[in-house]
Amino acid sequence: MPNCPTSVDGRLRGGGGSILVYDEVMASPPYPSEAEELSADLAHPSANSVWSRALETFGDETKARHWMSTPRDIFEGRSPQELVNTGDPAEQRRVLTVLIRIDYGVFS
């Protein structure tokens, strides 16, 4: 039974003054790390993952919408939203990659 409270000698706690320990003290956190989330988003991009990253990168909806709707040289004069709307995972990945680069301050 994972994460089941037990006494120090390994028996299920039955009361008394037992000191509690947990079977999986060093268990991994219940949520994926940021690196795992980025990896998953890049492997399987979606309009939702791009929009979430835009909100995270720019900090509010107005700024994110402005960036997403403005044509960009890096996208051959198309807006990021146009690329996302194609539904093509490669195009969505391009937008997501640029957002990640902005978020991490990579400008080259």
Buried (B, 14 or more C-beta within 10 A) or exposed (E): EEEEEBBEEEEEEEEEEBEEEEEEEEEEEEEEEEEEBBEEBBEEBBBEBBBBBBBEBBEEEEEBBEBBEEEBEEBEEBBBBBBBEEEEBEBBBBBBBBBBBBBEEEEE
